[in-house]
Amino acid sequence: MKQYTIMHMKRINKISFILKKNTSLCRKGFSLTEMVIVVAIIGILTIFAMEYYNGNINEAKIIKTRALMEQVKKSCLRYAVDNGSYPKNINQLVPKYLAVLPKLPWNTQIEIKTGAVNELACEFPWGNGKRVINVKLDNLGFAVDRRIDLATASGTAFAFSKLAVSQNPSNAYLYSASFEIQIKAPVTSKNIDGGADFRFIVDNAEITSAVSDDSGPIELNSQNSPYANCFEYSAKFTADKITVAVSQITRNTNFTFTLFRSVEEGVRFYYGEKEMLRLGPNPSSPAIFTRLMSESTARY
């Protein structure tokens, strides 16, 4: 019994020693260097967290702005269908096409821009500078077309392109253009007596002149218009170029090319660099090709 008591006391003393040792360690605390390191780490993590948070906030604002601009775009397109042109500013859309003006982040405003590109633009502060979001309204505009060279193209073809354009200084929705028609086709007028090979006509615009590289000035006439908007022509050679000056062009102005003669090997129609239509051999007469003159075939 005495021996058991002595062993028990030794265990109690050992446990007491361990507790005292751990208590002294707990009372030691952090050094100044350790505190500085911990504070620095917390500061760095806070900076990263704030940047991540601010980045998410700005990204959310951009997404909201784009969504509102798409809404305004649809309203602009409806306005153009009813009025023939886009509004000059967003206020003209209210209240018929927009119930209220959209409230944008950054307290900015959407601008409607027409010209080489028809688009909506929104400028807002970004860091130490500014950033702009652009939303294209359509593929119409006052831009020179990328022109194909029919000399290198295979087969019979007609190509159309705007060589030069100028905006009306008093009306941003009107412009003038130097329009080129390239011809690479067999001579048909020698085989069939009477009539012309083709007719070229524009609507809602005026043709002021048409000149062939081969035949010189071409006589103009009117068709359902108070001014000259049409001419007919027969090619004397297999290749020719006609330069047509057109004014008062709007976004809704079409040109229509009517080919009266059938072509045995078929024919291709190009607008700019793009092949828009391909007809098979001996297409039914007349073959009609129509496009918007204000369509832009340039790549932005």
Backbone bond lengths (Angstrom), bond angles and torsions (degrees), N, CA, C in turn:
res aa  C-N    CA-C-N  psi(-1)  N-CA   C-N-CA  omega(-1)  CA-C   N-CA-C  phi
1 M - - - 1.467 - - 1.508 110.31 -
2 K 1.323 116.26 -42.85 1.455 121.42 179.30 1.512 109.60 -64.78
3 Q 1.343 117.51 -40.38 1.467 121.58 -179.72 1.538 109.91 -65.22
4 Y 1.300 118.43 -40.24 1.474 122.01 178.88 1.520 110.99 -63.59
5 T 1.325 116.00 -39.19 1.475 120.38 179.95 1.508 110.26 -64.94
6 I 1.300 118.14 -40.14 1.481 121.66 -179.83 1.524 110.25 -64.80
7 M 1.345 117.50 -42.28 1.467 121.39 179.39 1.527 110.87 -65.60
8 H 1.300 115.98 -38.80 1.467 120.40 179.39 1.520 110.93 -64.62
9 M 1.304 116.88 -40.62 1.466 121.62 179.65 1.531 110.17 -65.55
10 K 1.312 117.67 -37.96 1.469 120.73 178.74 1.542 110.33 -62.95
11 R 1.342 115.80 -40.43 1.462 118.98 178.81 1.519 111.27 -64.93
12 I 1.316 116.98 -41.27 1.475 121.24 179.29 1.521 109.84 -62.35
13 N 1.354 116.16 -43.83 1.471 119.66 179.74 1.532 111.18 -63.08
14 K 1.345 117.90 -36.52 1.466 122.00 -179.04 1.528 110.44 -68.52
15 I 1.329 115.43 -42.80 1.470 119.86 178.73 1.522 110.41 -64.32
16 S 1.313 115.81 -41.34 1.471 120.78 179.41 1.519 110.78 -62.04
17 F 1.336 117.36 -37.78 1.470 121.95 179.56 1.531 110.85 -65.88
18 I 1.342 115.19 -41.37 1.477 119.37 -179.58 1.519 110.91 -65.84
19 L 1.332 116.70 -41.44 1.466 120.34 179.18 1.514 112.05 -63.14
20 K 1.348 115.79 -41.63 1.468 119.82 178.73 1.524 111.27 -63.88
21 K 1.352 116.80 -38.13 1.450 121.23 -179.06 1.536 110.85 -66.16
22 N 1.339 116.53 -44.89 1.461 121.00 179.54 1.522 111.76 -65.98
23 T 1.337 115.93 -36.20 1.465 120.07 178.42 1.511 110.55 -64.08
24 S 1.309 117.63 -39.91 1.461 121.56 179.29 1.525 111.03 -66.09
25 L 1.373 116.13 -33.89 1.459 119.56 177.60 1.528 110.96 -68.56
26 C 1.334 115.34 -39.71 1.462 120.15 179.93 1.522 111.28 -64.72
27 R 1.337 115.30 -33.72 1.465 118.84 -177.91 1.525 113.06 -78.08
28 K 1.371 116.28 -7.86 1.460 119.10 -175.76 1.522 111.68 -67.76
29 G 1.474 121.73 -44.34 1.462 125.56 178.61 1.522 113.07 77.10
30 F 1.424 116.16 -172.41 1.464 122.59 -178.82 1.515 110.20 -95.59
31 S 1.316 114.56 148.74 1.471 119.25 175.01 1.529 108.70 -82.23
32 L 1.334 117.54 168.20 1.472 122.71 -179.93 1.526 110.94 -63.04
33 T 1.318 117.11 -38.85 1.474 121.17 179.12 1.513 111.23 -62.19
34 E 1.344 115.65 -43.85 1.464 119.82 178.99 1.527 111.51 -63.16
35 M 1.325 116.28 -39.91 1.469 120.32 178.52 1.533 110.97 -63.32
36 V 1.332 117.26 -42.32 1.469 121.40 180.00 1.527 110.38 -62.54
37 I 1.327 116.67 -43.58 1.462 121.03 -179.91 1.529 110.79 -62.33
38 V 1.344 115.96 -44.80 1.465 120.24 -179.96 1.525 111.14 -61.80
39 V 1.341 116.38 -44.81 1.472 120.65 179.72 1.529 110.68 -63.09
40 A 1.344 117.33 -40.24 1.466 121.37 179.35 1.521 110.80 -63.37
41 I 1.323 116.50 -43.10 1.473 120.48 179.50 1.523 110.70 -62.93
42 I 1.333 115.74 -44.03 1.474 119.92 178.84 1.528 110.30 -61.29
43 G 1.353 116.79 -41.08 1.463 120.77 179.37 1.515 112.34 -62.80
44 I 1.333 117.11 -43.92 1.468 121.27 179.39 1.518 110.59 -62.81
45 L 1.326 117.02 -44.99 1.457 120.61 178.99 1.526 111.72 -62.32
46 T 1.337 115.96 -36.05 1.469 120.65 178.86 1.526 110.94 -65.74
47 I 1.350 116.68 -40.91 1.466 120.99 179.28 1.526 110.40 -62.04
48 F 1.340 115.51 -46.88 1.462 119.11 178.55 1.524 111.44 -61.08
49 A 1.319 116.10 -40.45 1.464 120.11 -179.50 1.524 111.30 -65.02
50 M 1.350 117.09 -40.53 1.459 120.84 -179.94 1.530 111.13 -67.21
51 E 1.339 116.75 -41.86 1.461 119.89 178.59 1.523 110.80 -62.82
52 Y 1.310 115.98 -41.94 1.464 120.17 178.66 1.522 110.63 -63.84
53 Y 1.330 115.91 -42.11 1.462 121.21 179.74 1.529 110.71 -64.87
54 N 1.365 116.93 -47.21 1.459 120.77 -179.83 1.527 110.93 -63.91
55 G 1.343 116.32 -38.44 1.462 119.77 177.99 1.510 111.77 -62.04
56 N 1.315 117.49 -41.64 1.461 121.11 178.48 1.524 111.39 -66.10
57 I 1.336 116.15 -38.52 1.467 120.32 178.74 1.526 110.16 -63.65
58 N 1.352 117.52 -46.05 1.463 121.16 -179.44 1.528 111.51 -65.58
59 E 1.330 116.04 -38.82 1.460 119.49 178.76 1.525 110.43 -64.58
60 A 1.319 117.15 -38.45 1.464 121.03 177.65 1.533 110.73 -64.77
61 K 1.339 116.39 -37.64 1.469 120.39 177.83 1.523 111.10 -65.58
62 I 1.325 116.89 -40.35 1.463 121.22 179.63 1.532 110.20 -64.55
63 I 1.327 116.37 -43.80 1.466 120.62 178.84 1.527 110.44 -61.05
64 K 1.328 116.33 -42.87 1.464 120.15 178.81 1.530 110.92 -64.30
65 T 1.336 116.88 -41.81 1.465 121.02 -179.83 1.520 110.80 -62.03
66 R 1.333 117.13 -45.20 1.471 120.64 179.63 1.531 111.01 -62.16
67 A 1.318 116.70 -40.09 1.462 120.44 179.56 1.533 110.80 -63.70
68 L 1.326 116.98 -42.39 1.460 120.87 178.86 1.529 110.91 -67.32
69 M 1.334 116.67 -36.64 1.465 120.10 178.81 1.533 111.19 -67.20
70 E 1.317 117.32 -35.33 1.463 120.25 176.08 1.527 110.34 -65.27
71 Q 1.330 116.23 -35.92 1.468 120.58 176.94 1.527 110.13 -64.99
72 V 1.338 116.55 -43.43 1.462 120.97 178.58 1.532 110.31 -65.95
73 K 1.343 117.27 -37.12 1.467 121.11 178.36 1.526 110.59 -58.14
74 K 1.330 117.62 -46.82 1.461 120.92 179.38 1.526 110.82 -60.85
75 S 1.324 116.73 -38.17 1.464 120.42 178.53 1.528 110.89 -67.03
76 C 1.338 116.98 -38.47 1.470 121.43 178.10 1.526 111.21 -63.78
77 L 1.327 116.43 -40.33 1.458 120.15 179.71 1.529 111.13 -66.06
78 R 1.342 117.05 -39.55 1.468 120.21 176.34 1.523 110.41 -65.06
79 Y 1.331 116.79 -40.01 1.465 121.53 178.21 1.530 109.84 -61.45
80 A 1.343 117.25 -43.69 1.465 121.34 -178.25 1.521 111.61 -64.58
81 V 1.329 116.99 -37.44 1.463 120.41 178.27 1.526 110.35 -62.75
82 D 1.322 117.32 -40.18 1.466 121.57 -178.12 1.516 112.98 -78.29
83 N 1.350 117.42 -32.55 1.462 120.69 -170.31 1.527 114.75 -115.35
84 G 1.324 117.51 -8.83 1.458 119.80 178.02 1.507 115.16 85.32
85 S 1.324 118.03 -3.70 1.466 121.86 178.70 1.520 108.67 -157.18
86 Y 1.312 115.95 165.20 1.453 120.38 177.40 1.526 110.29 -77.77
87 P 1.328 117.79 154.64 1.477 119.29 175.10 1.521 110.37 -66.65
88 K 1.323 116.43 153.97 1.459 120.17 179.32 1.519 111.78 -75.41
89 N 1.333 116.30 -29.13 1.463 119.43 175.78 1.527 108.80 -148.22
90 I 1.302 115.45 166.54 1.464 121.50 -172.67 1.529 112.68 -66.74
91 N 1.335 116.51 -24.09 1.473 119.85 -178.51 1.533 112.01 -63.40
92 Q 1.343 117.55 -25.76 1.455 120.68 -179.41 1.529 112.73 -71.17
93 L 1.322 116.78 -11.20 1.469 120.31 179.72 1.523 112.63 -83.42
94 V 1.337 116.64 -16.20 1.468 121.80 -176.23 1.528 109.00 -96.51
95 P 1.326 120.42 134.47 1.474 127.48 4.63 1.536 113.31 -103.26
96 K 1.376 117.35 -0.27 1.466 119.59 -172.22 1.530 112.06 -69.73
97 Y 1.338 117.10 -41.19 1.464 120.38 -174.17 1.530 112.23 -105.25
98 L 1.330 116.35 -22.41 1.465 122.97 172.76 1.517 107.88 -133.29
99 A 1.311 117.21 129.63 1.466 119.67 -179.96 1.526 110.50 -62.29
100 V 1.332 116.16 -46.40 1.471 122.30 178.10 1.526 107.71 -142.28
101 L 1.314 116.22 160.60 1.458 120.52 175.19 1.529 109.51 -67.41
102 P 1.326 118.48 135.49 1.467 119.80 179.89 1.518 111.56 -66.83
103 K 1.324 115.93 139.68 1.464 121.65 177.33 1.519 108.58 -90.98
104 L 1.321 115.89 111.26 1.458 121.30 -174.08 1.519 111.98 -95.09
105 P 1.319 118.01 152.03 1.464 120.61 169.92 1.533 109.81 -60.56
106 W 1.285 116.87 159.26 1.466 124.26 -179.95 1.529 112.52 65.28
107 N 1.352 118.40 5.79 1.463 122.34 -179.56 1.525 112.00 55.65
108 T 1.332 117.33 39.52 1.454 122.36 178.81 1.520 110.29 -99.07
109 Q 1.337 116.82 179.65 1.462 121.36 -177.47 1.530 109.49 -133.54
110 I 1.317 115.96 149.02 1.461 121.97 177.80 1.524 109.13 -85.74
111 E 1.340 116.36 130.27 1.461 121.97 177.40 1.522 109.59 -105.16
112 I 1.340 116.15 144.30 1.460 122.48 175.56 1.524 107.50 -102.31
113 K 1.336 116.97 120.26 1.459 121.82 -177.31 1.526 109.57 -119.50
114 T 1.334 116.11 130.29 1.460 121.84 175.53 1.515 108.75 -121.87
115 G 1.312 116.22 152.32 1.456 120.38 -177.88 1.507 109.74 150.88
116 A 1.335 117.04 -131.07 1.462 120.61 178.54 1.522 110.66 -58.47
117 V 1.346 115.25 -32.76 1.461 121.36 174.81 1.522 107.60 -135.10
118 N 1.324 116.58 133.86 1.461 120.65 174.86 1.528 107.58 -93.02
119 E 1.339 116.78 117.88 1.452 118.91 -172.44 1.520 111.40 -155.58
120 L 1.337 115.06 167.10 1.455 123.22 168.77 1.516 107.36 -102.37
121 A 1.325 116.52 143.35 1.462 121.04 179.83 1.520 109.54 -134.66
122 C 1.321 116.07 140.67 1.468 122.09 176.75 1.526 108.18 -135.35
123 E 1.319 116.20 118.88 1.465 121.75 -179.79 1.523 109.87 -104.92
124 F 1.334 116.82 136.27 1.462 120.33 -177.39 1.532 109.62 -147.14
125 P 1.337 117.71 156.94 1.468 120.41 -179.96 1.523 111.34 -66.20
126 W 1.338 115.58 142.85 1.463 121.12 -179.17 1.531 108.48 -148.24
127 G 1.317 115.75 105.01 1.456 119.63 -177.13 1.516 110.09 64.10
128 N 1.339 116.21 -127.36 1.457 121.03 178.02 1.520 112.83 -90.39
129 G 1.327 116.61 -0.11 1.454 120.42 -178.43 1.509 112.53 -129.64
130 K 1.333 115.32 -145.06 1.459 121.51 -179.23 1.525 109.95 -134.08
131 R 1.308 115.43 157.49 1.461 122.27 177.92 1.518 108.21 -133.43
132 V 1.347 116.08 148.89 1.460 121.14 -178.42 1.534 109.52 -125.42
133 I 1.328 116.00 133.57 1.457 122.12 171.65 1.522 107.87 -104.48
134 N 1.341 116.70 128.92 1.461 121.85 179.30 1.530 109.95 -117.21
135 V 1.312 115.63 136.32 1.466 121.74 175.36 1.523 107.69 -125.44
136 K 1.335 117.10 117.67 1.457 121.91 -177.29 1.519 110.56 -71.72
137 L 1.330 116.51 133.86 1.456 120.84 -179.98 1.523 111.81 -82.15
138 D 1.333 117.61 -41.84 1.459 120.98 -178.55 1.518 108.97 -163.26
139 N 1.316 116.92 -174.28 1.457 120.76 178.09 1.529 111.14 -102.26
140 L 1.337 115.31 24.03 1.451 120.82 176.41 1.522 109.24 -96.18
141 G 1.323 115.88 157.05 1.458 116.94 178.03 1.509 112.36 168.73
142 F 1.301 115.11 177.57 1.453 122.22 -178.14 1.527 108.48 -101.30
143 A 1.333 115.81 64.89 1.456 120.69 -174.69 1.520 110.65 -125.21
144 V 1.337 115.39 146.58 1.461 120.97 175.44 1.524 108.88 -72.41
145 D 1.324 116.46 139.35 1.458 120.94 -178.94 1.521 110.87 -81.37
146 R 1.328 115.47 151.72 1.464 120.74 169.24 1.521 107.15 -75.28
147 R 1.296 116.83 121.65 1.463 122.42 -168.14 1.527 111.11 -97.83
148 I 1.322 116.41 132.83 1.455 121.02 175.55 1.524 109.91 -86.33
149 D 1.318 116.88 148.54 1.454 121.80 175.87 1.533 107.76 -101.17
150 L 1.325 116.01 107.26 1.463 120.13 -176.04 1.523 112.47 -67.95
151 A 1.336 117.36 -16.19 1.462 119.41 179.31 1.524 110.91 -62.67
152 T 1.328 116.01 -28.16 1.467 120.21 -179.44 1.527 112.33 -98.07
153 A 1.340 117.38 -5.07 1.464 120.80 -179.61 1.529 109.96 -86.72
154 S 1.312 115.74 146.06 1.464 120.24 -178.57 1.517 110.40 -90.09
155 G 1.339 115.22 145.00 1.457 120.02 174.68 1.518 113.55 82.79
156 T 1.322 113.89 173.80 1.457 121.51 178.18 1.524 110.07 -70.09
157 A 1.320 116.60 137.35 1.468 118.30 -175.82 1.517 111.09 -158.90
158 F 1.330 114.44 156.03 1.457 123.52 169.60 1.531 106.69 -126.71
159 A 1.312 116.39 137.84 1.471 120.28 -178.39 1.524 109.55 -130.30
160 F 1.340 115.53 142.26 1.460 122.49 -177.78 1.527 108.47 -127.52
161 S 1.325 116.49 141.27 1.473 119.42 179.06 1.520 109.79 -163.57
162 K 1.328 115.29 151.10 1.461 121.74 173.84 1.535 107.69 -88.29
163 L 1.322 116.32 120.61 1.468 120.51 -179.19 1.523 111.66 -85.46
164 A 1.312 116.44 -36.10 1.467 121.19 -179.18 1.516 108.03 -151.12
165 V 1.311 115.67 145.83 1.461 120.51 179.32 1.514 109.35 -135.63
166 S 1.314 115.49 151.08 1.470 120.54 175.47 1.513 108.52 -144.55
167 Q 1.311 115.40 137.07 1.460 121.30 -178.63 1.515 110.07 -85.54
168 N 1.317 115.65 142.06 1.461 120.75 177.15 1.527 108.69 -66.10
169 P 1.344 118.45 121.17 1.473 119.98 -176.12 1.522 114.15 -63.61
170 S 1.330 117.21 -23.38 1.468 120.08 -178.20 1.522 112.96 -100.55
171 N 1.343 116.61 -7.29 1.468 120.16 -179.34 1.521 108.57 -148.51
172 A 1.324 115.90 108.24 1.470 120.93 -175.68 1.516 113.05 -67.88
173 Y 1.343 117.48 -10.11 1.459 120.41 -177.64 1.529 112.63 -99.67
174 L 1.320 117.67 4.01 1.454 122.63 177.11 1.515 109.65 -120.59
175 Y 1.345 116.03 146.44 1.455 118.27 173.96 1.518 110.20 -152.18
176 S 1.308 115.24 166.75 1.459 123.05 177.60 1.517 108.16 -114.75
177 A 1.343 115.36 155.22 1.458 118.73 -177.91 1.517 110.77 -146.99
178 S 1.326 114.82 146.13 1.443 121.87 167.05 1.523 106.14 -94.83
179 F 1.323 115.53 113.92 1.463 121.73 -169.89 1.523 108.64 -111.22
180 E 1.330 116.43 133.00 1.460 120.37 -177.59 1.525 111.28 -111.94
181 I 1.354 115.32 136.91 1.463 122.04 171.99 1.524 107.23 -115.86
182 Q 1.321 116.43 117.58 1.462 120.99 175.46 1.526 109.14 -98.31
183 I 1.317 115.29 138.28 1.465 120.53 -178.42 1.522 108.99 -121.42
184 K 1.307 116.02 128.46 1.466 122.10 172.58 1.521 106.58 -137.64
185 A 1.338 114.40 84.81 1.465 119.50 -172.54 1.518 109.66 -149.75
186 P 1.319 117.75 156.92 1.467 119.87 175.73 1.523 111.27 -66.59
187 V 1.315 115.82 151.81 1.460 120.63 179.38 1.520 108.38 -74.77
188 T 1.319 116.01 116.61 1.469 119.44 -175.87 1.523 112.70 -103.44
189 S 1.343 116.84 -23.77 1.462 118.96 -175.60 1.529 112.17 -66.61
190 K 1.347 117.67 -21.63 1.460 120.09 177.78 1.528 111.36 -75.72
191 N 1.327 115.04 -22.97 1.462 119.13 -176.21 1.529 112.19 -91.77
192 I 1.316 116.12 -27.48 1.467 120.73 -177.57 1.526 108.27 -123.39
193 D 1.300 116.84 123.32 1.467 121.25 -178.57 1.527 110.55 -77.15
194 G 1.329 114.58 140.92 1.457 120.20 173.51 1.511 113.52 78.81
195 G 1.333 114.96 153.45 1.453 120.16 177.21 1.519 112.42 77.90
196 A 1.322 115.23 176.54 1.458 122.02 -178.10 1.520 110.10 -113.29
197 D 1.320 114.82 162.98 1.467 119.01 176.67 1.524 111.41 -71.43
198 F 1.342 116.12 -41.20 1.463 118.63 -177.02 1.522 110.70 -153.22
199 R 1.323 114.31 166.83 1.472 122.28 174.12 1.522 108.09 -126.08
200 F 1.336 115.46 139.84 1.467 121.88 175.76 1.524 107.32 -121.27
201 I 1.353 115.73 129.54 1.461 119.99 -177.10 1.524 109.81 -143.19
202 V 1.335 115.96 144.86 1.465 121.25 174.50 1.521 108.05 -120.38
203 D 1.342 116.64 148.37 1.466 119.74 175.56 1.526 108.92 -112.80
204 N 1.317 115.27 148.67 1.471 122.38 -179.72 1.524 111.78 58.39
205 A 1.308 117.25 32.95 1.465 122.44 177.81 1.524 108.24 -157.42
206 E 1.344 116.09 172.83 1.461 120.94 -177.25 1.523 110.34 -126.54
207 I 1.337 115.75 133.87 1.463 121.38 172.68 1.526 107.56 -91.91
208 T 1.310 116.98 119.69 1.467 120.63 -178.89 1.526 112.35 -94.75
209 S 1.345 117.63 -23.79 1.462 120.21 175.59 1.512 109.60 -164.68
210 A 1.339 115.44 155.96 1.464 122.40 174.66 1.522 107.00 -144.91
211 V 1.332 116.66 123.88 1.462 121.31 -174.48 1.522 109.30 -131.20
212 S 1.355 115.16 128.71 1.460 121.36 177.64 1.523 109.62 -95.13
213 D 1.341 116.39 138.91 1.460 119.83 175.09 1.522 111.12 -61.68
214 D 1.326 116.13 -27.68 1.465 121.10 -176.68 1.525 112.28 -91.78
215 S 1.341 117.91 -44.20 1.469 120.89 -170.08 1.520 114.50 -109.21
216 G 1.349 118.00 -7.56 1.445 119.58 -178.29 1.515 112.73 84.81
217 P 1.353 118.66 -154.63 1.470 121.42 -177.38 1.526 112.59 -60.12
218 I 1.345 115.00 141.48 1.459 121.72 -179.74 1.525 108.28 -109.52
219 E 1.319 116.73 138.38 1.464 121.18 -179.73 1.531 110.29 -68.94
220 L 1.325 115.21 133.33 1.461 122.05 179.46 1.519 110.01 -101.21
221 N 1.327 116.08 153.99 1.463 120.76 173.28 1.518 109.17 -146.38
222 S 1.314 115.64 178.44 1.463 121.36 -176.38 1.522 109.86 -114.60
223 Q 1.313 114.74 144.66 1.469 120.27 175.47 1.524 107.60 -139.97
224 N 1.326 114.08 109.89 1.471 121.23 -178.26 1.526 111.50 54.36
225 S 1.332 116.14 40.17 1.463 120.97 -178.14 1.524 108.86 -152.09
226 P 1.332 118.13 148.52 1.463 120.93 178.18 1.530 112.63 -76.14
227 Y 1.329 118.34 -9.16 1.463 120.79 179.63 1.526 109.36 -135.77
228 A 1.320 115.72 171.84 1.465 121.25 -176.08 1.524 110.47 -63.49
229 N 1.307 116.52 126.07 1.467 120.46 -179.92 1.527 112.02 -144.17
230 C 1.357 116.88 15.59 1.456 118.58 -171.55 1.523 110.53 -154.97
231 F 1.335 117.13 151.33 1.467 122.36 167.98 1.516 108.92 -154.58
232 E 1.334 115.39 156.30 1.457 122.39 174.57 1.518 109.06 -117.80
233 Y 1.346 116.12 153.32 1.458 118.71 -172.03 1.524 110.32 -155.86
234 S 1.340 114.71 146.46 1.463 121.93 173.01 1.525 108.43 -125.02
235 A 1.312 116.89 126.77 1.459 121.73 -178.47 1.521 110.19 -76.20
236 K 1.350 116.43 136.41 1.461 121.41 177.48 1.516 111.97 -91.62
237 F 1.317 115.06 -23.10 1.455 120.07 -179.99 1.529 109.27 -126.84
238 T 1.324 116.20 170.06 1.462 119.56 -176.40 1.520 112.40 -73.38
239 A 1.333 117.44 -15.12 1.465 120.23 179.56 1.526 109.03 -134.48
240 D 1.316 115.37 137.06 1.463 120.22 -179.66 1.524 108.54 -158.75
241 K 1.317 115.41 160.19 1.466 121.84 174.85 1.516 108.23 -133.46
242 I 1.317 114.88 133.69 1.460 120.89 177.50 1.525 107.84 -119.88
243 T 1.332 115.96 127.37 1.459 120.93 177.05 1.527 108.49 -104.35
244 V 1.333 115.38 122.59 1.461 121.72 -175.44 1.526 108.81 -115.74
245 A 1.325 116.99 126.89 1.460 121.66 175.27 1.527 108.65 -95.41
246 V 1.337 115.76 121.39 1.469 121.37 -176.91 1.525 108.69 -124.21
247 S 1.312 116.95 135.03 1.468 122.12 178.45 1.520 110.36 -124.33
248 Q 1.325 115.67 170.00 1.468 123.35 178.95 1.531 111.96 60.26
249 I 1.329 116.59 35.55 1.462 120.70 179.35 1.523 109.42 -78.89
250 T 1.329 115.78 133.98 1.461 121.21 175.18 1.525 108.72 -115.46
251 R 1.325 116.38 176.92 1.469 120.39 179.23 1.532 111.77 -65.41
252 N 1.348 117.64 -15.68 1.466 120.98 -178.18 1.528 113.05 -104.61
253 T 1.335 117.54 9.01 1.466 120.51 -178.70 1.523 111.04 -78.16
254 N 1.309 116.70 123.00 1.463 122.88 175.43 1.517 110.93 -101.29
255 F 1.330 116.52 150.89 1.461 119.36 162.91 1.526 106.99 -113.88
256 T 1.340 115.34 141.75 1.458 121.18 -179.71 1.524 109.01 -125.26
257 F 1.313 114.84 124.93 1.461 122.13 179.13 1.525 107.02 -110.96
258 T 1.344 116.16 118.03 1.459 121.35 -178.64 1.525 109.16 -111.17
259 L 1.323 117.53 115.58 1.454 123.30 179.93 1.528 108.97 -95.06
260 F 1.344 115.64 115.30 1.459 119.49 -175.75 1.527 112.87 -85.25
261 R 1.340 117.80 -26.22 1.460 121.17 -175.44 1.521 110.59 -95.60
262 S 1.280 116.86 133.81 1.463 119.22 174.43 1.527 109.41 -74.69
263 V 1.318 116.16 150.46 1.466 122.32 -178.52 1.516 107.97 -119.18
264 E 1.324 115.36 124.91 1.464 120.01 -172.00 1.521 113.49 -60.32
265 E 1.342 117.21 -39.45 1.463 119.60 -175.80 1.531 112.72 -95.25
266 G 1.299 117.29 9.15 1.468 119.42 -178.91 1.516 110.92 87.84
267 V 1.331 116.67 174.57 1.464 120.31 -176.67 1.521 109.92 -151.51
268 R 1.349 115.55 147.78 1.466 122.03 177.14 1.527 109.49 -114.97
269 F 1.330 115.79 146.48 1.455 121.68 176.36 1.532 108.67 -118.72
270 Y 1.324 115.64 128.83 1.464 121.46 179.17 1.527 109.70 -116.17
271 Y 1.325 115.68 143.20 1.467 120.74 167.79 1.520 106.06 -124.37
272 G 1.327 116.10 114.97 1.457 119.32 -169.42 1.523 108.39 66.30
273 E 1.313 116.29 -134.67 1.462 120.95 178.00 1.523 112.94 -87.48
274 K 1.322 116.48 -8.31 1.460 119.61 -171.14 1.523 112.13 -92.44
275 E 1.317 116.03 133.47 1.454 120.65 171.72 1.523 107.65 -79.33
276 M 1.339 115.43 114.85 1.460 120.59 -174.88 1.524 113.42 -95.64
277 L 1.345 116.41 -27.15 1.462 119.30 -175.29 1.519 108.96 -153.75
278 R 1.334 116.29 139.67 1.461 121.69 175.87 1.526 108.53 -132.24
279 L 1.338 115.05 119.81 1.457 120.52 179.08 1.525 109.76 -102.81
280 G 1.323 116.51 145.50 1.451 121.37 179.19 1.517 112.21 -76.19
281 P 1.329 117.23 -179.41 1.463 121.18 -179.99 1.524 111.56 -58.48
282 N 1.353 114.41 141.11 1.466 121.59 178.39 1.526 112.95 49.04
283 P 1.331 117.84 58.43 1.470 119.69 179.64 1.522 110.48 -63.24
284 S 1.305 114.35 152.97 1.465 118.42 179.56 1.517 109.66 -61.29
285 S 1.314 116.73 140.71 1.464 121.25 -178.14 1.534 109.33 -97.35
286 P 1.318 118.23 142.79 1.466 124.18 -8.40 1.535 111.90 -83.03
287 A 1.332 115.64 154.05 1.468 121.31 173.64 1.520 107.97 -94.91
288 I 1.332 116.93 127.54 1.469 121.14 -173.26 1.527 109.81 -116.23
289 F 1.334 115.16 131.43 1.458 122.05 178.35 1.527 107.85 -125.63
290 T 1.349 117.40 121.98 1.469 122.49 -176.59 1.523 110.36 -129.34
291 R 1.327 116.21 133.99 1.477 121.58 174.85 1.528 108.84 -143.55
292 L 1.341 115.53 161.42 1.459 121.35 171.58 1.522 109.23 -75.12
293 M 1.334 117.37 130.59 1.463 119.92 176.63 1.516 111.48 -67.19
294 S 1.327 115.80 -27.87 1.464 119.54 -178.67 1.520 113.46 -82.65
295 E 1.340 116.57 -1.00 1.454 118.56 176.56 1.523 109.88 -66.74
296 S 1.305 115.62 134.37 1.466 120.48 179.24 1.518 109.48 -99.69
297 T 1.327 116.08 123.92 1.467 120.11 176.16 1.516 111.37 -100.02
298 A 1.347 116.88 1.81 1.471 120.58 176.22 1.515 109.43 -76.69
299 R 1.319 116.70 153.86 1.466 121.71 178.03 1.521 108.32 -102.57
300 Y 1.336 116.43 129.20 1.462 119.76 -177.88 1.517 109.01 -101.55
